[in-house]
Amino acid sequence: MTAITDAIASSPAAGVIRARPGGFARDLAAIAGRALRAVPRDPTAVLPPVFIALFFFVVNIATLKKLTGSHPGFSYAAFEVATAILLGVTGVSRAPALVLDVQTGYLDRLLLTPVRRTAILLGHMAADVAVAALLTVPILVLGIILGVRFPGGPLGAVVFVLLASLWSLAFAGFGYAVALKTGNPAAVNSMFLLFFPFLFLTSSYVPRSQLSGWLSTVAGFNPVTYLLGGLRSLVLGSGWQWGQLGQAVAAIAAVGLVSMTLCFAALRGRVKASSAV
């Protein structure tokens, strides 16, 4: 036994344990899986947005439906479901959990491993898309109960959920940027407040044609206006309205370009700071 031990100890690789990269897909799956497993343990991160969305959906319909009753064929429930969906999915992300990883030092330990740096963010974002898609379900179920229909059939419903999920991801980039830059949970939680002006300075409650003055001008520059238009085209139109859908995708892409640039720049700064320690 002693001879074997001495032989192992004298070898160049004796006692050296090296971590090997597992591949980008594996890293991504591991990070996303961890983020998804944490969701049931933190229901306060997902239940309040859904409750708020359902509450305003019902209240707004009860308050404003009579004003649209003189327009035959117009469904205010279908018009308003897009606003409810955006209230439900915007700002829902694992950015607060990432702040906790920063504060506890878990992120710094993770950066010592061979895990791909981009997989850390993309894994959380993949989980965010899955959660956002799931959160649309109760809102859409209530909408269908209230008479909302998809002229495009099941595919139209899928595109509706996909647009909402991609918007959630685009907006979540701002939260991740703040999380990585500041490590401050209060700053991350306040990011949703940025969305409120964008939601109300647009056609959230009445068609854009009914807006006037400065509000109409501001709505024209607001990307949420075009996102709402694309979502509503899937429940109010008689078929696929590619122009409005294209504008919705462009609005998501524009916001996503800004937010992703900021959050990946913050990730590089966090990696550099961790390496310097």
Secondary structure, DSSP 4 states (H G I P E B T S, - for coil): -HHHHHHHHHSTTTT---PPP--HHHHHHHHHHHHHHHSTT-GGGTHHHHHHHHHHHHHHHHHHGGGGTTSTT--HHHHHHHHHHHHHHTT-SSHHHHHHHHHHTHHHHHHTSS--HHHHHHHHHHHHHHHHHHHHHHHHHHHHHTT---TTHHHHHHHHHHHHHHHHHHHHHHHHHHHHHH--HHHHHGGGGGHHHHHHSSSSSS-GGG--HHHHHHHHH-HHHHHHHHHHHHHHSSS--HHHHHHHHHHHHHHHHHHHHHHHHHHHHHHHHHHH-
